[in-house]
Amino acid sequence: MGLIVANLFITLDGVYQAPGGREEDAEGEFAFGGWQAPVSDDETGAAIGAEIAKMDALLLGRKTYDIFASYWPHQSGDIADTLNRVPKFVVSEFLDGPSWAGTTVLPDAEAAGRLRDDYRQVHMFGSGVLIRSLLTAGVLDRLHLWLYPVTLGQGKRLFDAGTVPATFRLTEPARSFPKGAVSLAYEPAGRVETAEMSP
């Protein structure tokens, strides 16, 4: 069985909205689109590129799909070639006739979970709402956070009220990068347990 891996570029205060550019996602009058580039470096870029190279399918939520579909088909290079080549899946109740070649529309998180039967590594980017749905459905295998040394105080946050309580374990050692970003790859590890701290 394959893996569903969510890659998320996220700030210290949990915001994942519009890391790539000012016009990427201005919903809610978000003022900080493009926050990722100033705290990125060549090593971070190479690590993200290596992660992308592992995928043999791409899974996205509707909002991120629209962003990707308007940009990546018009790009070239290793990352663009991979994203344009692999099968693409978008979870949406309302999307008809997706514009990005090689796209299949899925109805829900459970259908997305069944992609593990056909692919080794299904990777996601952004798609915070879908990440939460996959976690609730118990079909997200790895949560790979790319944590950047920025706080924004506004924007879409990955975990908020209504988050399903859960614990996670690191799947590989944390890795830090020259401008302060940290790669943290987790897998779900069951329910939350509580105990008293002893002296």
Secondary structure, DSSP 8 states (H G I E B T S, - for coil): --EEEEEEEEETTSB-S--S-TTS--GGG---TT-SGGG--HHHHHHHHHHHHT-SEEEEEHHHHHHHHHHGGG--SHHHHHHHHS-EEEE-SS--S-SSTTEEEESSHHHHHGGGGT-SEEEEES-HHHHHHHHHHT---EEEEEEES---SSS-BSS-TT-----EEESS--EE-TTS-EEEEEEE--S--------
